[in-house]
Amino acid sequence: MDLAAIGSFKARLRSLGAGCSGMVAVTRKLSEFDSGGWLVVDDVCDGGVVAELNFHFLESRGNRLHYNITNATPGPYRGAKLGISRNGFLGLYHNASVTGFWKIELLGGSAAKPQIYLRNHEGTRVGFTVRQENISRSTPVLVERSFLSVTESVLRFCLEDIVEL
């Protein structure tokens, strides 16, 4: 599938990174003090749901495609914009001002499942940071999760289940 030709689309992201492989998921809000809405790589989706993202095409520049990205996953973060926290983590924001766009660099793969680097508007590639997170509303259950970030290692992603918007 030629992403530049179709323009805007909806898709899921799969991380292909060593030590960090699986579907990208959205964390749940567990309490009034927990913001939720963070993007994590989660092979079992424990405490989150697989993220479906809308890629709203802006332009093509060289070998990069520029998009605004919003969440299409049913639930409280539906329609929220993908942004970066002050600490470099990728999250979904309804009220905060998200001004930067996102870049996709095509790396190959099949037409149905292209492999990409996802970059912020400054060109920094998205990677992951491992942190502990509570995944229970009642008793603390801590698990290590790979949070998407622009602060550490770099990930290669595969776009899956692509649907033209």
Contacts in CASP RR format, 6 or more apart in sequence:
PFRMAT RR
TARGET T0000
AUTHOR 0000-0000-0000
METHOD contacts of the structure
MODEL  1
MDLAAIGSFKARLRSLGAGCSGMVAVTRKLSEFDSGGWLVVDDVCDGGVV
AELNFHFLESRGNRLHYNITNATPGPYRGAKLGISRNGFLGLYHNASVTG
FWKIELLGGSAAKPQIYLRNHEGTRVGFTVRQENISRSTPVLVERSFLSV
TESVLRFCLEDIVEL
1 111 0 8 1.000
1 112 0 8 1.000
1 114 0 8 1.000
1 162 0 8 1.000
2 111 0 8 1.000
3 9 0 8 1.000
3 65 0 8 1.000
3 104 0 8 1.000
3 106 0 8 1.000
3 114 0 8 1.000
3 159 0 8 1.000
4 60 0 8 1.000
4 65 0 8 1.000
6 164 0 8 1.000
7 57 0 8 1.000
7 164 0 8 1.000
7 165 0 8 1.000
8 54 0 8 1.000
8 55 0 8 1.000
8 56 0 8 1.000
8 57 0 8 1.000
8 67 0 8 1.000
8 164 0 8 1.000
8 165 0 8 1.000
9 54 0 8 1.000
9 55 0 8 1.000
9 57 0 8 1.000
9 162 0 8 1.000
9 163 0 8 1.000
9 164 0 8 1.000
9 165 0 8 1.000
10 52 0 8 1.000
10 53 0 8 1.000
10 54 0 8 1.000
10 55 0 8 1.000
10 72 0 8 1.000
10 161 0 8 1.000
10 162 0 8 1.000
10 163 0 8 1.000
10 165 0 8 1.000
11 52 0 8 1.000
11 53 0 8 1.000
11 55 0 8 1.000
11 159 0 8 1.000
11 160 0 8 1.000
11 161 0 8 1.000
11 162 0 8 1.000
11 163 0 8 1.000
12 23 0 8 1.000
12 24 0 8 1.000
12 50 0 8 1.000
12 51 0 8 1.000
12 52 0 8 1.000
12 53 0 8 1.000
12 159 0 8 1.000
12 160 0 8 1.000
12 161 0 8 1.000
13 23 0 8 1.000
13 24 0 8 1.000
13 51 0 8 1.000
13 53 0 8 1.000
13 118 0 8 1.000
13 157 0 8 1.000
13 158 0 8 1.000
13 159 0 8 1.000
13 160 0 8 1.000
14 21 0 8 1.000
14 22 0 8 1.000
14 23 0 8 1.000
14 24 0 8 1.000
14 157 0 8 1.000
14 158 0 8 1.000
14 160 0 8 1.000
15 21 0 8 1.000
15 22 0 8 1.000
15 23 0 8 1.000
15 24 0 8 1.000
15 41 0 8 1.000
15 128 0 8 1.000
15 146 0 8 1.000
15 155 0 8 1.000
15 156 0 8 1.000
15 157 0 8 1.000
16 115 0 8 1.000
16 155 0 8 1.000
16 156 0 8 1.000
16 157 0 8 1.000
16 158 0 8 1.000
17 155 0 8 1.000
17 156 0 8 1.000
19 146 0 8 1.000
20 41 0 8 1.000
20 127 0 8 1.000
20 128 0 8 1.000
20 130 0 8 1.000
20 146 0 8 1.000
20 153 0 8 1.000
20 155 0 8 1.000
21 41 0 8 1.000
21 43 0 8 1.000
22 41 0 8 1.000
22 42 0 8 1.000
22 43 0 8 1.000
23 41 0 8 1.000
23 42 0 8 1.000
23 43 0 8 1.000
23 45 0 8 1.000
23 50 0 8 1.000
23 51 0 8 1.000
24 39 0 8 1.000
24 40 0 8 1.000
24 41 0 8 1.000
24 42 0 8 1.000
24 50 0 8 1.000
24 51 0 8 1.000
24 148 0 8 1.000
24 157 0 8 1.000
25 39 0 8 1.000
25 40 0 8 1.000
25 41 0 8 1.000
25 42 0 8 1.000
25 45 0 8 1.000
25 47 0 8 1.000
25 48 0 8 1.000
25 49 0 8 1.000
25 50 0 8 1.000
25 51 0 8 1.000
26 36 0 8 1.000
26 37 0 8 1.000
26 38 0 8 1.000
26 39 0 8 1.000
26 40 0 8 1.000
26 48 0 8 1.000
26 49 0 8 1.000
26 51 0 8 1.000
26 71 0 8 1.000
26 73 0 8 1.000
26 77 0 8 1.000
26 92 0 8 1.000
27 36 0 8 1.000
27 37 0 8 1.000
27 38 0 8 1.000
27 39 0 8 1.000
27 40 0 8 1.000
27 47 0 8 1.000
27 48 0 8 1.000
27 133 0 8 1.000
27 145 0 8 1.000
28 36 0 8 1.000
28 37 0 8 1.000
28 47 0 8 1.000
28 48 0 8 1.000
28 49 0 8 1.000
29 35 0 8 1.000
29 36 0 8 1.000
29 37 0 8 1.000
29 76 0 8 1.000
30 36 0 8 1.000
30 134 0 8 1.000
30 135 0 8 1.000
30 136 0 8 1.000
30 137 0 8 1.000
31 137 0 8 1.000
34 134 0 8 1.000
37 77 0 8 1.000
37 80 0 8 1.000
37 91 0 8 1.000
37 92 0 8 1.000
38 89 0 8 1.000
38 90 0 8 1.000
38 91 0 8 1.000
38 92 0 8 1.000
38 147 0 8 1.000
38 148 0 8 1.000
39 51 0 8 1.000
39 82 0 8 1.000
39 89 0 8 1.000
39 90 0 8 1.000
39 91 0 8 1.000
39 92 0 8 1.000
39 147 0 8 1.000
39 148 0 8 1.000
40 48 0 8 1.000
40 133 0 8 1.000
40 145 0 8 1.000
40 146 0 8 1.000
40 147 0 8 1.000
40 148 0 8 1.000
41 128 0 8 1.000
41 145 0 8 1.000
41 146 0 8 1.000
41 148 0 8 1.000
41 155 0 8 1.000
42 48 0 8 1.000
42 145 0 8 1.000
42 146 0 8 1.000
46 135 0 8 1.000
46 143 0 8 1.000
47 135 0 8 1.000
48 135 0 8 1.000
49 73 0 8 1.000
50 73 0 8 1.000
51 71 0 8 1.000
51 73 0 8 1.000
52 71 0 8 1.000
52 72 0 8 1.000
52 73 0 8 1.000
52 161 0 8 1.000
53 69 0 8 1.000
53 70 0 8 1.000
53 71 0 8 1.000
53 72 0 8 1.000
53 73 0 8 1.000
53 82 0 8 1.000
54 69 0 8 1.000
54 70 0 8 1.000
54 71 0 8 1.000
54 72 0 8 1.000
54 79 0 8 1.000
54 165 0 8 1.000
55 67 0 8 1.000
55 69 0 8 1.000
55 102 0 8 1.000
55 104 0 8 1.000
56 67 0 8 1.000
56 68 0 8 1.000
56 69 0 8 1.000
56 70 0 8 1.000
56 165 0 8 1.000
57 65 0 8 1.000
57 66 0 8 1.000
57 67 0 8 1.000
58 66 0 8 1.000
58 67 0 8 1.000
58 68 0 8 1.000
58 101 0 8 1.000
59 65 0 8 1.000
59 66 0 8 1.000
60 66 0 8 1.000
63 105 0 8 1.000
63 106 0 8 1.000
64 103 0 8 1.000
64 104 0 8 1.000
64 105 0 8 1.000
64 119 0 8 1.000
65 103 0 8 1.000
65 104 0 8 1.000
65 106 0 8 1.000
66 101 0 8 1.000
66 102 0 8 1.000
66 103 0 8 1.000
66 121 0 8 1.000
67 101 0 8 1.000
67 102 0 8 1.000
67 103 0 8 1.000
67 104 0 8 1.000
68 81 0 8 1.000
68 101 0 8 1.000
68 102 0 8 1.000
69 81 0 8 1.000
69 82 0 8 1.000
69 102 0 8 1.000
70 79 0 8 1.000
70 80 0 8 1.000
70 81 0 8 1.000
70 82 0 8 1.000
71 77 0 8 1.000
71 78 0 8 1.000
71 79 0 8 1.000
71 80 0 8 1.000
71 81 0 8 1.000
71 82 0 8 1.000
71 92 0 8 1.000
72 78 0 8 1.000
72 79 0 8 1.000
77 92 0 8 1.000
77 94 0 8 1.000
79 92 0 8 1.000
79 94 0 8 1.000
80 92 0 8 1.000
80 93 0 8 1.000
80 94 0 8 1.000
81 92 0 8 1.000
81 93 0 8 1.000
81 94 0 8 1.000
81 98 0 8 1.000
82 90 0 8 1.000
82 91 0 8 1.000
82 92 0 8 1.000
82 93 0 8 1.000
82 98 0 8 1.000
82 102 0 8 1.000
83 90 0 8 1.000
83 91 0 8 1.000
83 92 0 8 1.000
83 93 0 8 1.000
83 96 0 8 1.000
83 98 0 8 1.000
83 100 0 8 1.000
84 90 0 8 1.000
84 91 0 8 1.000
84 120 0 8 1.000
84 150 0 8 1.000
85 91 0 8 1.000
87 149 0 8 1.000
87 151 0 8 1.000
88 149 0 8 1.000
88 150 0 8 1.000
88 151 0 8 1.000
89 129 0 8 1.000
89 147 0 8 1.000
89 148 0 8 1.000
89 149 0 8 1.000
89 151 0 8 1.000
90 126 0 8 1.000
90 147 0 8 1.000
90 148 0 8 1.000
90 149 0 8 1.000
90 150 0 8 1.000
91 148 0 8 1.000
100 120 0 8 1.000
100 121 0 8 1.000
101 121 0 8 1.000
102 118 0 8 1.000
102 119 0 8 1.000
102 120 0 8 1.000
102 121 0 8 1.000
103 118 0 8 1.000
103 119 0 8 1.000
103 120 0 8 1.000
103 121 0 8 1.000
103 123 0 8 1.000
104 116 0 8 1.000
104 117 0 8 1.000
104 118 0 8 1.000
104 119 0 8 1.000
105 116 0 8 1.000
105 117 0 8 1.000
105 119 0 8 1.000
106 114 0 8 1.000
106 115 0 8 1.000
106 116 0 8 1.000
107 114 0 8 1.000
107 115 0 8 1.000
107 116 0 8 1.000
107 117 0 8 1.000
107 156 0 8 1.000
108 114 0 8 1.000
108 115 0 8 1.000
109 115 0 8 1.000
109 158 0 8 1.000
112 162 0 8 1.000
113 158 0 8 1.000
113 159 0 8 1.000
113 160 0 8 1.000
114 158 0 8 1.000
114 159 0 8 1.000
115 156 0 8 1.000
115 157 0 8 1.000
115 158 0 8 1.000
116 156 0 8 1.000
116 157 0 8 1.000
116 158 0 8 1.000
116 159 0 8 1.000
117 125 0 8 1.000
117 126 0 8 1.000
117 154 0 8 1.000
117 155 0 8 1.000
117 156 0 8 1.000
117 157 0 8 1.000
118 125 0 8 1.000
118 126 0 8 1.000
118 155 0 8 1.000
118 157 0 8 1.000
119 125 0 8 1.000
119 126 0 8 1.000
120 126 0 8 1.000
120 150 0 8 1.000
124 150 0 8 1.000
125 150 0 8 1.000
125 154 0 8 1.000
125 155 0 8 1.000
126 148 0 8 1.000
126 149 0 8 1.000
126 150 0 8 1.000
126 154 0 8 1.000
126 155 0 8 1.000
126 157 0 8 1.000
127 148 0 8 1.000
127 149 0 8 1.000
127 150 0 8 1.000
127 152 0 8 1.000
127 153 0 8 1.000
127 154 0 8 1.000
127 155 0 8 1.000
128 146 0 8 1.000
128 147 0 8 1.000
128 148 0 8 1.000
128 149 0 8 1.000
128 152 0 8 1.000
128 153 0 8 1.000
128 155 0 8 1.000
129 146 0 8 1.000
129 147 0 8 1.000
129 149 0 8 1.000
129 151 0 8 1.000
129 152 0 8 1.000
130 144 0 8 1.000
130 145 0 8 1.000
130 146 0 8 1.000
130 147 0 8 1.000
131 144 0 8 1.000
131 145 0 8 1.000
131 147 0 8 1.000
132 142 0 8 1.000
132 143 0 8 1.000
132 144 0 8 1.000
132 145 0 8 1.000
133 142 0 8 1.000
133 143 0 8 1.000
133 144 0 8 1.000
133 145 0 8 1.000
133 147 0 8 1.000
134 140 0 8 1.000
134 141 0 8 1.000
134 142 0 8 1.000
135 141 0 8 1.000
135 142 0 8 1.000
135 143 0 8 1.000
148 155 0 8 1.000
END
